[in-house]
Amino acid sequence: MNGIVYVIRNSLQWKDAPKAYGPHKTLHNRFIRWSRLGVFDRIFGTLTEQADRSKRLMIDATHPKAHRIAASLLKKGLLPAISGEPKAV
């Protein structure tokens, strides 16, 4: 998980991940598999449910940047839709 967060937070390519996080191909495959299984959706869902019980909850989205091919991957169905909003045509 730390390797995935590190790569996304720093807007790196998978191959530029530090060796301490393991092989970059493993990080990438794990990210894709967990995305398709909805692991990240469940994590964020749990965090928002806990927001009612805690004084402060923050998910900072200022650092992650979408790669220029992200939009085309979503259109091709290779990435899961993030929200229930209808897809742009």
C-alpha positions as CSV (number, residue, x, y, z in Angstrom):
1,M,0.0,0.0,0.0
2,N,2.8,2.4,0.9
3,G,4.4,2.0,-2.5
4,I,1.2,2.7,-4.4
5,V,0.5,5.8,-2.3
6,Y,4.1,7.0,-2.8
7,V,3.9,6.6,-6.6
8,I,0.6,8.4,-6.9
9,R,1.4,11.1,-4.3
10,N,4.6,12.0,-6.2
11,S,3.2,11.7,-9.7
12,L,5.8,9.1,-10.6
13,Q,5.7,6.4,-13.2
14,W,5.6,2.9,-11.7
15,K,9.1,2.1,-12.9
16,D,10.4,5.1,-10.8
17,A,9.2,3.7,-7.5
18,P,11.9,3.2,-4.9
19,K,13.3,-0.4,-4.8
20,A,12.3,-0.6,-1.1
21,Y,8.7,-1.0,-2.2
22,G,9.4,-4.0,-4.3
23,P,9.3,-4.6,-8.1
24,H,7.5,-1.8,-9.9
25,K,5.5,-4.4,-11.9
26,T,4.2,-5.9,-8.7
27,L,3.1,-2.4,-7.4
28,H,1.3,-1.7,-10.7
29,N,-0.4,-5.1,-10.9
30,R,-1.6,-4.8,-7.3
31,F,-2.9,-1.3,-7.9
32,I,-4.9,-2.4,-11.0
33,R,-6.2,-5.5,-9.2
34,W,-7.2,-3.6,-6.1
35,S,-8.9,-0.9,-8.2
36,R,-11.0,-3.5,-10.1
37,L,-11.9,-5.2,-6.9
38,G,-13.1,-1.9,-5.3
39,V,-10.6,-2.0,-2.5
40,F,-9.9,1.8,-2.6
41,D,-13.7,2.5,-2.8
42,R,-14.2,0.5,0.4
43,I,-11.3,2.3,2.1
44,F,-12.6,5.7,1.3
45,G,-16.2,4.6,2.1
46,T,-15.0,3.5,5.6
47,L,-13.1,6.7,6.1
48,T,-16.2,8.8,5.3
49,E,-18.4,6.7,7.6
50,Q,-15.9,7.3,10.4
51,A,-16.0,11.1,9.7
52,D,-19.2,11.4,11.7
53,R,-17.4,9.9,14.8
54,S,-14.2,11.9,14.6
55,K,-13.4,15.6,14.9
56,R,-11.5,15.8,11.6
57,L,-11.2,13.8,8.4
58,M,-9.3,15.0,5.4
59,I,-8.4,13.4,2.1
60,D,-6.1,15.7,0.3
61,A,-6.3,15.4,-3.5
62,T,-4.0,18.2,-4.4
63,H,-1.0,16.0,-5.1
64,P,-2.2,13.1,-7.3
65,K,-2.2,14.1,-11.0
66,A,-3.9,12.1,-13.8
67,H,-1.6,10.9,-16.5
68,R,-2.6,12.2,-19.9
69,I,-3.9,8.8,-21.0
70,A,-6.1,8.3,-17.9
71,A,-9.2,9.8,-19.7
72,S,-8.8,7.4,-22.7
73,L,-8.4,4.4,-20.4
74,L,-11.6,5.3,-18.6
75,K,-13.5,5.6,-21.9
76,K,-12.1,2.2,-23.0
77,G,-13.4,0.6,-19.8
78,L,-9.9,-0.2,-18.5
79,L,-10.3,1.8,-15.3
80,P,-13.4,1.7,-13.1
81,A,-15.7,4.8,-13.0
82,I,-15.0,6.8,-9.9
83,S,-18.6,8.0,-9.2
84,G,-22.1,7.2,-10.3
85,E,-22.1,10.1,-12.6
86,P,-22.9,9.3,-16.3
87,K,-19.8,9.1,-18.5
88,A,-19.0,12.0,-20.8
89,V,-19.3,11.2,-24.5
